Amino acid sequence: MGACLSPADDSDVSGRRTSAPLFFHPYVKGSQIVMDESHSIASRVATFCNGLVFSNRPVEPYEKVTLKISKEDGKWHGGLRVGFTWEDPSLWEPRELPPFACPNLVNQGKTRACVLPDEYCEEGTIVSYWVDNQGCVFCSINGEPEDILLLDGVLVTSPLWAVMDIYGRTKEVQLLDPSNLPTNNNVHSPLLLAHDDQIESNRHDSHSLLEGPTGDECAVCFGHKANTMMLPCSHANFCACCSLKILKTSGCCPLCRTKVKKILHVSGSAEREGMEDQSDNAKDIQPLR
């Protein structure tokens, strides 16, 4: 299968490289997928599977892939799956694509993906997702400032293509330009603001409960920055990797034993500005179901 041709990368007036527009790969797609002429709208015509689509080009760390769920089919269960692959989709034969991103494509070893929670799969919902320099994937919903942790283990030392599985109740998605959407870059989540004092108290408590970590170190592994918050308890003493392990094992905060319902990213803007490229090895952790 030949490579997908797309406009070449250009540079702005400052000399900084800017990426070509993002659209769906026009040739490599699931057997039930049809696209419009712009390759920005992808629909599944029948069944509930065989709806894999990919980006036409690699995406950069922190570059947002923004989708609108434009149609749904209520006769099926489950919904959109998202993730990244470090194998060029242009090298695949479309007829050899598996029917599902999870678990089939993930089990091939060069893709990480997960199912979006049902509450994020309503028709009209706008989903943005991206990967950070440590291979953790986050998303935001409808432009809200909360960054929700989805999965980790993405191999960021290789070029990455976005993966989307138009599955189940999700019938059609449209790729949007995130630069044309309303932004809340200068607005902090009211939830995070409301918990600022509690977070500081929790950090102090965690140092006395778990001797060893200082500053912003993860209270579990001591090796990564604490950059996530567990809700509803608001403890923010864990890195993304350890938070996901906790969620998928005990499911309870180690500090207070409260049942964890959601994990938020709490240091996104500062981390993006100050972080240099890193190369953590991908970890073999199964996607959230």
Backbone as CSV, one residue per row, in Angstrom:
resi,resn,N_x,N_y,N_z,CA_x,CA_y,CA_z,C_x,C_y,C_z
1,MET,0.848,-1.185,0.000,0.000,0.000,0.000,0.882,1.234,0.000
2,GLY,0.648,2.139,-0.915,1.471,3.333,-1.014,1.231,4.293,0.119
3,ALA,2.181,5.159,0.346,2.060,6.146,1.407,0.964,7.139,1.068
4,CYS,0.350,7.686,2.114,-0.681,8.691,1.939,-0.035,10.035,1.697
5,LEU,-0.358,10.663,0.578,0.200,11.969,0.266,-0.610,13.035,0.977
6,SER,0.077,14.007,1.563,-0.584,15.118,2.233,0.268,16.346,2.038
7,PRO,-0.288,17.550,2.254,0.506,18.759,2.084,1.743,18.726,2.948
8,ALA,2.856,19.195,2.412,4.116,19.163,3.157,4.057,20.108,4.334
9,ASP,4.810,19.795,5.374,4.909,20.688,6.517,5.469,22.029,6.062
10,ASP,4.963,23.093,6.664,5.417,24.436,6.337,5.978,25.058,7.587
11,SER,6.439,26.297,7.468,6.974,27.003,8.623,6.291,28.346,8.723
12,ASP,6.085,28.813,9.962,5.501,30.129,10.133,6.594,31.188,10.058
13,VAL,6.226,32.448,10.275,7.172,33.540,10.102,8.327,33.472,11.092
14,SER,8.132,32.799,12.194,9.197,32.688,13.190,10.168,31.574,12.871
15,GLY,9.884,30.791,11.804,10.756,29.676,11.451,10.375,28.387,12.137
16,ARG,9.342,28.431,12.991,8.901,27.239,13.691,8.079,26.374,12.742
17,ARG,8.317,25.064,12.753,7.604,24.167,11.845,6.152,24.027,12.282
18,THR,5.252,24.081,11.329,3.840,23.886,11.592,3.366,22.680,10.808
19,SER,2.429,21.932,11.338,2.002,20.683,10.727,0.950,20.924,9.671
20,ALA,0.935,20.035,8.692,-0.108,20.058,7.677,-1.444,19.700,8.321
21,PRO,-2.552,20.046,7.668,-3.872,19.708,8.224,-4.006,18.210,8.467
22,LEU,-4.755,17.884,9.489,-4.974,16.485,9.848,-6.297,16.027,9.250
23,PHE,-6.269,14.888,8.543,-7.514,14.278,8.079,-7.361,12.767,8.150
24,PHE,-8.417,12.054,7.838,-8.370,10.599,7.896,-7.564,10.039,6.727
25,HIS,-6.844,8.956,7.006,-6.103,8.278,5.941,-7.114,7.791,4.905
26,PRO,-6.965,8.206,3.648,-8.006,7.907,2.656,-8.037,6.467,2.167
27,TYR,-6.959,5.710,2.347,-6.866,4.376,1.755,-6.969,3.254,2.781
28,VAL,-6.397,3.459,3.955,-6.362,2.398,4.961,-7.476,2.656,5.966
29,LYS,-8.527,1.837,5.898,-9.681,2.022,6.758,-10.443,0.708,6.837
30,GLY,-11.293,0.589,7.860,-12.093,-0.613,8.023,-13.045,-0.836,6.872
31,SER,-13.461,-2.077,6.691,-14.273,-2.445,5.532,-15.654,-1.797,5.539
32,GLN,-16.121,-1.326,6.700,-17.444,-0.707,6.793,-17.384,0.821,6.768
33,ILE,-16.210,1.395,6.521,-16.040,2.843,6.593,-16.193,3.488,5.216
34,VAL,-16.967,4.562,5.182,-17.035,5.442,4.016,-16.674,6.847,4.487
35,MET,-16.080,7.648,3.582,-15.639,8.998,3.933,-16.180,10.002,2.932
36,ASP,-16.244,11.261,3.359,-16.592,12.323,2.428,-15.362,12.688,1.597
37,GLU,-15.538,13.592,0.641,-14.440,13.924,-0.270,-13.270,14.591,0.433
38,SER,-13.529,15.274,1.539,-12.447,15.952,2.255,-11.698,15.022,3.195
39,HIS,-12.200,13.788,3.367,-11.621,12.812,4.300,-11.568,13.346,5.726
40,SER,-12.554,14.167,6.062,-12.665,14.662,7.435,-13.894,14.101,8.145
41,ILE,-14.770,13.408,7.427,-15.942,12.756,8.012,-15.890,11.277,7.649
42,ALA,-15.961,10.441,8.668,-15.927,8.988,8.467,-17.169,8.370,9.097
43,SER,-17.850,7.498,8.336,-19.078,6.854,8.805,-18.950,5.342,8.667
44,ARG,-19.577,4.628,9.600,-19.656,3.167,9.515,-21.025,2.820,8.927
45,VAL,-21.040,2.068,7.837,-22.296,1.870,7.109,-23.137,0.738,7.672
46,ALA,-22.533,-0.268,8.294,-23.305,-1.416,8.776,-22.565,-2.079,9.943
47,THR,-23.233,-3.047,10.567,-22.731,-3.799,11.722,-22.284,-2.850,12.827
48,PHE,-21.492,-3.367,13.767,-21.023,-2.554,14.887,-19.499,-2.462,14.930
49,CYS,-18.823,-3.095,13.953,-17.362,-3.168,13.979,-16.799,-2.900,12.594
50,ASN,-15.517,-3.228,12.407,-14.808,-2.948,11.150,-14.855,-1.464,10.819
51,GLY,-14.657,-0.651,11.858,-14.731,0.791,11.699,-13.433,1.517,11.997
52,LEU,-12.301,0.862,11.783,-11.010,1.500,12.076,-10.691,2.610,11.072
53,VAL,-10.188,3.730,11.595,-9.661,4.810,10.762,-8.383,5.325,11.422
54,PHE,-7.551,5.998,10.624,-6.248,6.475,11.084,-6.025,7.895,10.593
55,SER,-5.085,8.576,11.208,-4.712,9.897,10.710,-3.864,9.746,9.451
56,ASN,-3.906,10.763,8.602,-3.159,10.721,7.347,-1.667,10.922,7.536
57,ARG,-1.263,11.458,8.673,0.148,11.754,8.941,0.423,11.510,10.415
58,PRO,1.713,11.433,10.789,2.034,11.317,12.217,1.607,12.583,12.970
59,VAL,1.282,12.408,14.240,0.940,13.531,15.107,2.050,13.713,16.136
60,GLU,2.221,14.944,16.578,3.278,15.275,17.526,2.781,15.140,18.964
61,PRO,3.695,14.948,19.931,3.278,15.008,21.332,2.559,16.317,21.620
62,TYR,1.466,16.225,22.340,0.614,17.346,22.744,-0.223,17.920,21.605
63,GLU,-0.072,17.396,20.385,-0.954,17.833,19.309,-2.320,17.177,19.501
64,LYS,-3.363,17.971,19.534,-4.692,17.447,19.819,-5.354,16.889,18.559
65,VAL,-5.897,15.692,18.707,-6.766,15.096,17.691,-8.190,15.356,18.175
66,THR,-8.937,16.161,17.430,-10.252,16.614,17.885,-11.342,16.062,16.979
67,LEU,-12.302,15.385,17.595,-13.380,14.713,16.875,-14.728,15.171,17.404
68,LYS,-15.681,15.270,16.503,-17.076,15.448,16.902,-17.833,14.171,16.570
69,ILE,-18.541,13.635,17.555,-19.389,12.472,17.308,-20.669,12.987,16.674
70,SER,-20.774,12.846,15.355,-21.855,13.498,14.622,-23.097,12.626,14.448
71,LYS,-22.947,11.301,14.557,-24.107,10.416,14.490,-23.887,9.223,15.403
72,GLU,-24.981,8.718,15.969,-24.900,7.492,16.755,-26.028,6.553,16.372
73,ASP,-25.846,5.292,16.689,-26.819,4.245,16.388,-27.172,3.554,17.692
74,GLY,-28.379,3.828,18.182,-28.762,3.369,19.510,-28.984,1.885,19.648
75,LYS,-28.950,1.130,18.549,-29.212,-0.315,18.675,-27.979,-1.099,19.115
76,TRP,-26.823,-0.435,19.169,-25.593,-1.098,19.600,-25.136,-0.554,20.939
77,HIS,-24.281,-1.320,21.606,-23.674,-0.905,22.871,-22.198,-0.563,22.639
78,GLY,-21.612,0.139,23.596,-20.217,0.541,23.460,-20.103,1.709,22.509
79,GLY,-18.911,2.287,22.415,-18.748,3.447,21.560,-17.313,3.644,21.117
80,LEU,-17.022,4.866,20.742,-15.748,5.245,20.139,-14.553,4.784,20.957
81,ARG,-13.540,4.239,20.271,-12.250,3.904,20.886,-11.188,4.783,20.240
82,VAL,-10.236,5.240,21.026,-9.189,6.132,20.507,-7.830,5.688,21.022
83,GLY,-6.788,6.085,20.296,-5.438,5.754,20.727,-4.418,6.163,19.683
84,PHE,-3.239,5.540,19.752,-2.138,5.845,18.848,-1.424,4.557,18.451
85,THR,-0.869,4.558,17.248,-0.057,3.445,16.783,1.295,3.962,16.330
86,TRP,2.337,3.171,16.552,3.675,3.532,16.074,4.092,2.651,14.889
87,GLU,3.099,2.156,14.164,3.336,1.477,12.891,2.592,2.255,11.798
88,ASP,3.292,2.639,10.743,2.712,3.457,9.680,1.525,2.721,9.040
89,PRO,0.310,3.262,9.144,-0.846,2.583,8.546,-0.718,2.409,7.033
90,SER,0.069,3.261,6.376,0.224,3.151,4.927,0.869,1.834,4.511
91,LEU,1.515,1.153,5.454,2.157,-0.124,5.155,1.196,-1.300,5.281
92,TRP,-0.028,-1.062,5.752,-0.989,-2.137,5.956,-1.902,-2.301,4.754
93,GLU,-2.335,-3.517,4.531,-3.374,-3.795,3.547,-4.727,-3.629,4.233
94,PRO,-5.615,-2.815,3.672,-6.909,-2.586,4.328,-7.674,-3.870,4.629
95,ARG,-7.605,-4.843,3.717,-8.367,-6.079,3.926,-7.816,-6.915,5.082
96,GLU,-6.611,-6.576,5.546,-6.019,-7.317,6.661,-6.234,-6.641,8.013
97,LEU,-6.925,-5.504,8.016,-7.189,-4.829,9.276,-8.111,-5.674,10.152
98,PRO,-7.855,-5.738,11.456,-8.750,-6.484,12.347,-10.066,-5.728,12.530
99,PRO,-11.094,-6.396,13.032,-12.398,-5.731,13.197,-12.441,-4.737,14.349
100,PHE,-11.541,-4.871,15.324,-11.594,-4.024,16.518,-10.216,-3.435,16.819
101,ALA,-10.218,-2.214,17.358,-8.978,-1.657,17.903,-8.610,-2.367,19.197
102,CYS,-9.622,-2.585,20.050,-9.434,-3.277,21.328,-10.276,-4.552,21.314
103,PRO,-9.676,-5.722,21.441,-8.262,-5.928,21.755,-7.378,-6.230,20.536
104,ASN,-7.976,-6.437,19.341,-7.225,-7.013,18.215,-6.001,-6.200,17.824
105,LEU,-6.206,-4.923,17.506,-5.082,-4.098,17.058,-4.071,-3.897,18.179
106,VAL,-4.564,-3.704,19.399,-3.670,-3.529,20.547,-2.813,-4.765,20.753
107,ASN,-3.401,-5.933,20.589,-2.664,-7.187,20.823,-1.570,-7.435,19.798
108,GLN,-1.572,-6.707,18.685,-0.494,-6.852,17.711,0.801,-6.207,18.196
109,GLY,0.718,-5.392,19.250,1.928,-4.940,19.939,2.449,-3.568,19.597
110,LYS,1.846,-2.866,18.620,2.357,-1.550,18.245,1.280,-0.480,18.297
111,THR,0.267,-0.730,19.102,-0.845,0.212,19.240,-1.307,0.226,20.687
112,ARG,-1.681,1.415,21.164,-2.328,1.538,22.465,-3.642,2.280,22.239
113,ALA,-4.726,1.735,22.734,-6.038,2.340,22.547,-6.940,1.930,23.692
114,CYS,-8.033,2.674,23.858,-8.995,2.336,24.902,-10.381,2.807,24.495
115,VAL,-11.371,2.291,25.190,-12.765,2.656,24.967,-13.060,3.928,25.759
116,LEU,-13.674,4.900,25.116,-14.111,6.083,25.846,-15.296,5.721,26.737
117,PRO,-15.376,6.293,27.930,-16.547,6.047,28.786,-17.845,6.419,28.071
118,ASP,-18.922,5.725,28.399,-20.193,5.933,27.722,-20.653,7.384,27.757
119,GLU,-20.391,8.077,28.873,-20.868,9.456,28.995,-20.154,10.411,28.049
120,TYR,-19.035,9.946,27.427,-18.310,10.784,26.470,-18.663,10.447,25.022
121,CYS,-19.639,9.568,24.820,-19.944,9.087,23.470,-21.304,9.544,22.973
122,GLU,-21.882,10.562,23.596,-23.167,11.074,23.139,-23.018,11.799,21.808
123,GLU,-24.048,11.733,20.981,-24.046,12.474,19.720,-23.882,13.966,19.992
124,GLY,-23.011,14.614,19.232,-22.725,16.029,19.420,-21.537,16.321,20.316
125,THR,-21.020,15.294,21.012,-19.867,15.489,21.893,-18.601,15.745,21.083
126,ILE,-17.802,16.687,21.543,-16.499,16.957,20.927,-15.414,16.405,21.848
127,VAL,-14.609,15.508,21.324,-13.545,14.840,22.079,-12.201,15.257,21.510
128,SER,-11.320,15.763,22.357,-9.929,16.020,21.970,-9.037,15.078,22.754
129,TYR,-8.085,14.439,22.083,-7.145,13.587,22.811,-5.749,13.775,22.258
130,TRP,-4.757,13.503,23.103,-3.362,13.738,22.750,-2.472,12.882,23.631
131,VAL,-1.194,12.786,23.253,-0.218,12.020,24.024,0.866,12.962,24.510
132,ASP,1.342,12.751,25.737,2.421,13.590,26.252,3.769,12.925,26.005
133,ASN,4.832,13.553,26.467,6.184,13.051,26.205,6.532,11.792,26.988
134,GLN,5.675,11.392,27.912,5.911,10.166,28.663,5.022,9.022,28.188
135,GLY,4.284,9.232,27.098,3.457,8.169,26.548,2.105,8.018,27.192
136,CYS,1.665,9.028,27.960,0.333,9.005,28.564,-0.650,9.741,27.661
137,VAL,-1.835,9.183,27.511,-2.858,9.766,26.644,-3.936,10.399,27.507
138,PHE,-4.255,11.645,27.190,-5.269,12.404,27.903,-6.346,12.842,26.923
139,CYS,-7.513,13.191,27.466,-8.563,13.738,26.633,-9.285,14.846,27.365
140,SER,-9.954,15.690,26.610,-10.872,16.676,27.175,-12.168,16.595,26.389
141,ILE,-13.259,16.958,27.028,-14.582,16.811,26.452,-15.241,18.173,26.317
142,ASN,-15.705,18.503,25.114,-16.447,19.738,24.859,-15.707,20.983,25.305
143,GLY,-14.385,20.973,25.158,-13.586,22.137,25.473,-13.395,22.413,26.944
144,GLU,-13.826,21.499,27.826,-13.644,21.702,29.261,-12.161,21.685,29.612
145,PRO,-11.747,22.453,30.628,-10.320,22.527,30.960,-9.776,21.302,31.673
146,GLU,-10.627,20.365,32.071,-10.137,19.166,32.746,-9.469,18.229,31.742
147,ASP,-8.248,17.782,32.037,-7.539,16.800,31.229,-7.708,15.433,31.884
148,ILE,-8.392,14.520,31.216,-8.734,13.218,31.787,-7.750,12.178,31.283
149,LEU,-7.141,11.443,32.198,-6.173,10.407,31.848,-6.899,9.179,31.306
150,LEU,-6.506,8.734,30.095,-7.126,7.577,29.460,-6.267,6.330,29.538
151,LEU,-4.991,6.420,29.199,-4.126,5.245,29.147,-2.680,5.686,29.094
152,ASP,-1.772,4.737,29.196,-0.346,5.029,29.064,0.297,3.955,28.196
153,GLY,1.636,3.971,28.112,2.345,2.932,27.382,2.546,3.205,25.908
154,VAL,2.268,4.435,25.435,2.507,4.762,24.031,4.004,4.972,23.808
155,LEU,4.545,4.394,22.753,5.977,4.476,22.460,6.263,5.800,21.749
156,VAL,6.671,6.810,22.519,6.826,8.157,21.960,8.166,8.365,21.271
157,THR,9.042,7.360,21.268,10.320,7.485,20.559,10.167,7.224,19.065
158,SER,8.984,6.816,18.618,8.711,6.575,17.201,7.619,7.525,16.720
159,PRO,7.522,7.755,15.403,6.381,8.529,14.894,5.069,7.858,15.279
160,LEU,4.051,8.663,15.548,2.765,8.157,16.014,1.643,8.618,15.100
161,TRP,0.746,7.692,14.781,-0.465,8.016,14.027,-1.665,7.832,14.942
162,ALA,-2.640,8.713,14.806,-3.863,8.586,15.594,-4.696,7.412,15.084
163,VAL,-5.287,6.686,16.027,-6.171,5.557,15.727,-7.546,5.871,16.293
164,MET,-8.575,5.646,15.504,-9.946,5.795,15.974,-10.753,4.590,15.499
165,ASP,-11.556,4.035,16.369,-12.407,2.898,16.033,-13.855,3.350,16.188
166,ILE,-14.541,3.534,15.056,-15.939,3.969,15.060,-16.783,2.737,15.335
167,TYR,-17.007,2.501,16.598,-17.512,1.213,17.083,-18.873,1.390,17.762
168,GLY,-19.684,0.349,17.700,-20.906,0.293,18.491,-21.864,1.424,18.187
169,ARG,-22.266,2.132,19.236,-23.266,3.188,19.085,-22.720,4.393,18.323
170,THR,-21.379,4.549,18.261,-20.801,5.637,17.479,-20.882,5.290,16.000
171,LYS,-21.615,6.086,15.244,-21.888,5.816,13.832,-21.024,6.658,12.893
172,GLU,-20.749,7.894,13.290,-20.011,8.802,12.416,-19.238,9.804,13.259
173,VAL,-18.017,10.126,12.829,-17.212,11.138,13.502,-16.656,12.106,12.464
174,GLN,-16.416,13.318,12.918,-15.862,14.363,12.060,-14.608,14.933,12.704
175,LEU,-13.519,14.991,11.943,-12.291,15.612,12.428,-12.443,17.132,12.385
176,LEU,-12.106,17.781,13.482,-12.194,19.232,13.573,-10.816,19.832,13.736
177,ASP,-10.684,21.088,13.370,-9.450,21.833,13.595,-9.512,22.426,14.992
178,PRO,-8.674,21.953,15.928,-8.768,22.455,17.311,-8.496,23.945,17.423
179,SER,-7.786,24.526,16.455,-7.497,25.963,16.535,-8.731,26.807,16.284
180,ASN,-9.781,26.208,15.709,-11.009,26.948,15.435,-12.056,26.784,16.523
181,LEU,-11.721,26.033,17.575,-12.664,25.819,18.662,-12.431,26.825,19.774
182,PRO,-13.474,27.160,20.549,-13.264,28.008,21.729,-12.283,27.346,22.672
183,THR,-11.375,28.121,23.214,-10.357,27.572,24.104,-10.515,28.111,25.501
184,ASN,-10.067,27.314,26.465,-10.069,27.730,27.864,-8.661,27.658,28.422
185,ASN,-7.659,28.015,27.570,-6.270,27.864,27.984,-5.926,28.674,29.228
186,ASN,-6.612,29.806,29.414,-6.309,30.663,30.553,-7.301,30.498,31.684
187,VAL,-8.171,29.497,31.573,-9.182,29.272,32.591,-8.890,27.951,33.280
188,HIS,-8.808,27.977,34.581,-8.568,26.753,35.336,-9.902,26.128,35.708
189,SER,-9.908,24.828,35.798,-11.132,24.131,36.152,-11.650,24.602,37.504
190,PRO,-12.955,24.938,37.623,-13.507,25.295,38.927,-13.303,24.184,39.936
191,LEU,-13.350,22.929,39.451,-13.134,21.806,40.351,-11.737,21.848,40.943
192,LEU,-10.726,22.122,40.095,-9.363,22.167,40.580,-9.169,23.351,41.516
193,LEU,-9.775,24.513,41.176,-9.643,25.671,42.046,-10.278,25.403,43.404
194,ALA,-11.407,24.725,43.378,-12.107,24.463,44.630,-11.319,23.541,45.528
195,HIS,-10.418,22.732,44.942,-9.694,21.741,45.738,-8.242,22.136,46.006
196,ASP,-7.831,23.357,45.651,-6.432,23.740,45.817,-5.956,23.537,47.250
197,ASP,-6.729,24.037,48.209,-6.313,23.924,49.607,-6.280,22.468,50.052
198,GLN,-7.268,21.688,49.573,-7.314,20.280,49.962,-6.138,19.517,49.370
199,ILE,-5.752,19.860,48.146,-4.615,19.186,47.520,-3.357,19.403,48.339
200,GLU,-3.106,20.658,48.740,-1.915,20.942,49.522,-1.933,20.175,50.827
201,SER,-3.113,20.098,51.446,-3.230,19.331,52.687,-2.986,17.862,52.440
202,ASN,-3.531,17.336,51.320,-3.342,15.925,50.998,-1.879,15.600,50.760
203,ARG,-1.162,16.515,50.092,0.255,16.285,49.846,1.025,16.214,51.155
204,HIS,0.685,17.102,52.077,1.350,17.084,53.374,1.059,15.782,54.109
205,ASP,-0.235,15.366,54.063,-0.609,14.126,54.728,0.092,12.930,54.109
206,SER,0.222,12.929,52.789,0.819,11.774,52.121,2.282,11.621,52.488
207,HIS,2.977,12.717,52.746,4.393,12.627,53.112,4.551,11.975,54.476
208,SER,3.577,12.201,55.355,3.665,11.569,56.667,3.200,10.121,56.612
209,LEU,2.267,9.820,55.682,1.768,8.450,55.564,2.719,7.559,54.788
210,LEU,3.365,8.140,53.772,4.279,7.376,52.934,5.644,8.032,53.000
211,GLU,6.470,7.604,53.910,7.768,8.237,54.088,8.620,8.032,52.844
212,GLY,9.268,9.071,52.426,10.174,8.945,51.299,10.006,10.023,50.263
213,PRO,8.826,10.200,49.641,8.702,11.156,48.559,8.793,12.587,49.052
214,THR,9.422,13.438,48.288,9.519,14.846,48.613,9.150,15.645,47.391
215,GLY,8.717,16.892,47.601,8.391,17.765,46.484,7.263,17.183,45.658
216,ASP,7.484,17.019,44.366,6.457,16.567,43.446,6.640,15.122,43.034
217,GLU,7.418,14.333,43.757,7.619,12.944,43.393,6.360,12.126,43.617
218,CYS,6.158,11.142,42.756,5.062,10.201,42.936,5.251,9.441,44.250
219,ALA,4.182,9.329,45.018,4.261,8.683,46.325,4.320,7.163,46.233
220,VAL,4.209,6.605,45.029,4.286,5.157,44.855,5.648,4.740,44.307
221,CYS,6.033,5.302,43.161,7.272,4.856,42.511,8.479,5.731,42.838
222,PHE,8.254,6.939,43.346,9.316,7.899,43.679,10.175,8.279,42.476
223,GLY,9.789,7.838,41.274,10.657,8.046,40.126,10.120,9.011,39.091
224,HIS,8.814,9.331,39.163,8.207,10.236,38.209,7.512,11.377,38.942
225,LYS,7.204,12.405,38.197,6.526,13.562,38.767,5.073,13.228,39.076
226,ALA,4.595,13.669,40.235,3.184,13.532,40.579,2.401,14.545,39.753
227,ASN,1.593,14.059,38.812,0.928,14.961,37.877,-0.531,14.618,37.641
228,THR,-1.133,13.824,38.534,-2.540,13.478,38.377,-3.282,13.647,39.697
229,MET,-4.573,13.829,39.594,-5.447,13.936,40.756,-6.513,12.856,40.688
230,MET,-6.750,12.180,41.795,-7.800,11.181,41.869,-9.073,11.831,42.385
231,LEU,-10.168,11.529,41.709,-11.461,12.053,42.138,-12.360,10.899,42.555
232,PRO,-13.177,11.100,43.588,-13.521,12.370,44.222,-12.664,12.807,45.404
233,CYS,-11.641,12.035,45.802,-10.915,12.365,47.028,-9.932,13.516,46.847
234,SER,-9.516,13.788,45.600,-8.624,14.909,45.262,-7.182,14.707,45.694
235,HIS,-6.768,13.497,46.045,-5.352,13.264,46.309,-4.567,13.359,45.005
236,ALA,-3.471,14.112,45.045,-2.693,14.405,43.828,-1.231,14.058,44.040
237,ASN,-0.979,12.829,44.489,0.366,12.424,44.876,0.969,11.356,43.968
238,PHE,0.392,11.153,42.772,0.776,10.013,41.966,1.040,10.418,40.523
239,CYS,1.968,9.702,39.881,2.215,9.919,38.455,1.123,9.220,37.648
240,ALA,1.085,9.502,36.358,0.042,8.939,35.507,0.103,7.420,35.462
241,CYS,1.320,6.874,35.360,1.466,5.421,35.274,0.936,4.735,36.528
242,CYS,1.331,5.230,37.687,0.887,4.611,38.942,-0.610,4.809,39.161
243,SER,-1.141,5.963,38.757,-2.578,6.200,38.893,-3.376,5.168,38.113
244,LEU,-2.935,4.891,36.877,-3.646,3.900,36.070,-3.545,2.499,36.673
245,LYS,-2.362,2.161,37.191,-2.212,0.853,37.825,-3.136,0.718,39.022
246,ILE,-3.236,1.798,39.817,-4.125,1.790,40.980,-5.573,1.618,40.539
247,LEU,-5.972,2.372,39.502,-7.352,2.311,39.021,-7.709,0.914,38.539
248,LYS,-6.745,0.226,37.901,-7.035,-1.069,37.298,-6.736,-2.247,38.216
249,THR,-6.268,-1.975,39.431,-6.052,-3.060,40.397,-7.026,-2.903,41.568
250,SER,-6.639,-2.161,42.590,-7.522,-1.995,43.745,-8.687,-1.061,43.446
251,GLY,-8.449,-0.064,42.583,-9.491,0.910,42.290,-9.733,1.901,43.394
252,CYS,-8.856,1.908,44.405,-9.027,2.802,45.551,-7.775,3.647,45.762
253,CYS,-7.961,4.860,46.211,-6.828,5.728,46.533,-6.013,5.106,47.655
254,PRO,-4.684,4.967,47.516,-3.863,4.356,48.564,-3.825,5.163,49.853
255,LEU,-4.129,6.458,49.788,-4.032,7.310,50.973,-5.287,7.293,51.825
256,CYS,-6.461,7.225,51.178,-7.701,7.326,51.955,-8.676,6.192,51.686
257,ARG,-8.344,5.320,50.715,-9.149,4.158,50.339,-10.489,4.524,49.716
258,THR,-10.652,5.766,49.268,-11.860,6.157,48.550,-11.865,5.536,47.163
259,LYS,-13.018,5.083,46.708,-13.145,4.519,45.375,-12.857,5.595,44.332
260,VAL,-11.949,5.301,43.389,-11.558,6.267,42.367,-12.535,6.193,41.202
261,LYS,-13.093,7.351,40.837,-14.029,7.410,39.718,-13.402,8.012,38.474
262,LYS,-12.405,8.885,38.642,-11.808,9.573,37.500,-10.405,10.032,37.882
263,ILE,-9.528,10.098,36.887,-8.169,10.600,37.094,-7.968,11.814,36.202
264,LEU,-7.548,12.920,36.794,-7.332,14.149,36.049,-5.858,14.499,35.993
265,HIS,-5.457,15.112,34.911,-4.119,15.675,34.762,-4.131,17.050,35.412
266,VAL,-3.181,17.338,36.297,-3.251,18.588,37.060,-2.083,19.518,36.817
267,SER,-1.162,19.173,35.911,-0.023,20.071,35.693,0.291,20.190,34.210
268,GLY,-0.762,20.198,33.386,-0.573,20.146,31.940,0.201,21.300,31.364
269,SER,-0.208,22.559,31.643,0.413,23.697,30.965,1.854,23.884,31.385
270,ALA,2.135,23.751,32.682,3.510,23.923,33.149,4.401,22.828,32.619
271,GLU,3.858,21.608,32.546,4.666,20.483,32.088,4.989,20.638,30.607
272,ARG,4.019,21.132,29.825,4.257,21.294,28.396,5.347,22.318,28.135
273,GLU,5.375,23.394,28.963,6.347,24.439,28.735,7.742,24.030,29.154
274,GLY,7.834,23.230,30.223,9.147,22.957,30.774,9.737,21.620,30.429
275,MET,8.962,20.738,29.832,9.440,19.379,29.612,10.194,19.258,28.303
276,GLU,11.351,18.609,28.350,12.082,18.275,27.137,11.705,16.863,26.735
277,ASP,12.020,16.501,25.502,11.676,15.167,25.012,12.317,14.104,25.895
278,GLN,11.498,13.092,26.265,11.985,11.990,27.071,11.663,10.704,26.344
279,SER,12.283,9.619,26.776,12.048,8.339,26.098,11.846,7.241,27.119
280,ASP,10.656,7.242,27.772,10.309,6.154,28.671,9.914,4.936,27.847
281,ASN,10.299,3.754,28.309,9.884,2.543,27.613,8.390,2.343,27.789
282,ALA,7.733,1.862,26.717,6.313,1.567,26.803,6.101,0.424,27.785
283,LYS,5.011,0.533,28.583,4.714,-0.488,29.585,3.533,-1.307,29.114
284,ASP,3.567,-2.586,29.401,2.530,-3.496,28.924,1.365,-3.473,29.893
285,ILE,0.509,-2.448,29.751,-0.676,-2.308,30.586,-1.890,-2.362,29.679
286,GLN,-2.881,-3.164,29.986,-4.044,-3.307,29.135,-4.871,-2.040,29.164
287,PRO,-5.561,-1.701,28.059,-6.373,-0.478,28.017,-7.556,-0.560,28.941
288,LEU,-8.065,0.615,29.358,-9.265,0.662,30.192,-10.443,0.133,29.399
289,ARG,-11.317,-0.562,30.059,-12.520,-1.096,29.397,-13.716,-0.307,29.871
